[in-house]
Amino acid sequence: MATANDVERARREGQVLGIPLGELGWFQSLLFGVAAGMAAFFLSTFVAILSMLGYRMATGRHPDFTLTYRLAGLPVGAVVMAAALGFLGTQWARRMARKLRKR
């Protein structure tokens, strides 16, 4: 995106990192939504494990690392997946409605 016109066109057409979100099918939307949720799950779990490791080093206590999955990874992953599926599903439904109106 070299010019301001390219940036404006990308905003209008719904592109993120060069991926045209406005042109995804229902399966691709589902795949991207689940992938976003999984990425958020793994990233938040990683950060929580590092935080608990820092807590262990600072206090000398032995925390239960399984809590990172249940209290950090799962809620964050579920929220991000729901938001991504909602957004991408809405984009897909709008595109289908536009196609039906053109007929």
Contacts in CASP RR format, 6 or more apart in sequence:
PFRMAT RR
TARGET T0000
AUTHOR 0000-0000-0000
METHOD contacts of the structure
MODEL  1
MATANDVERARREGQVLGIPLGELGWFQSLLFGVAAGMAAFFLSTFVAIL
SMLGYRMATGRHPDFTLTYRLAGLPVGAVVMAAALGFLGTQWARRMARKL
RKR
1 7 0 8 1.000
1 10 0 8 1.000
10 18 0 8 1.000
13 20 0 8 1.000
13 22 0 8 1.000
14 20 0 8 1.000
14 21 0 8 1.000
14 22 0 8 1.000
14 91 0 8 1.000
15 21 0 8 1.000
21 88 0 8 1.000
21 91 0 8 1.000
22 91 0 8 1.000
22 92 0 8 1.000
22 95 0 8 1.000
23 95 0 8 1.000
24 32 0 8 1.000
24 88 0 8 1.000
24 91 0 8 1.000
24 92 0 8 1.000
25 92 0 8 1.000
26 89 0 8 1.000
26 92 0 8 1.000
29 85 0 8 1.000
29 88 0 8 1.000
29 89 0 8 1.000
29 91 0 8 1.000
29 92 0 8 1.000
30 85 0 8 1.000
30 88 0 8 1.000
32 84 0 8 1.000
32 88 0 8 1.000
33 81 0 8 1.000
33 84 0 8 1.000
33 85 0 8 1.000
33 88 0 8 1.000
34 81 0 8 1.000
34 85 0 8 1.000
36 80 0 8 1.000
36 81 0 8 1.000
36 84 0 8 1.000
37 77 0 8 1.000
37 78 0 8 1.000
37 80 0 8 1.000
37 81 0 8 1.000
37 84 0 8 1.000
38 77 0 8 1.000
38 81 0 8 1.000
39 80 0 8 1.000
40 73 0 8 1.000
40 76 0 8 1.000
40 77 0 8 1.000
40 79 0 8 1.000
40 80 0 8 1.000
40 81 0 8 1.000
41 73 0 8 1.000
41 74 0 8 1.000
41 76 0 8 1.000
41 77 0 8 1.000
41 80 0 8 1.000
44 72 0 8 1.000
44 73 0 8 1.000
44 76 0 8 1.000
44 77 0 8 1.000
45 68 0 8 1.000
45 69 0 8 1.000
45 72 0 8 1.000
45 73 0 8 1.000
47 72 0 8 1.000
48 67 0 8 1.000
48 68 0 8 1.000
48 71 0 8 1.000
48 72 0 8 1.000
48 73 0 8 1.000
49 65 0 8 1.000
49 68 0 8 1.000
52 63 0 8 1.000
52 65 0 8 1.000
52 67 0 8 1.000
52 68 0 8 1.000
55 61 0 8 1.000
55 63 0 8 1.000
56 62 0 8 1.000
56 63 0 8 1.000
END
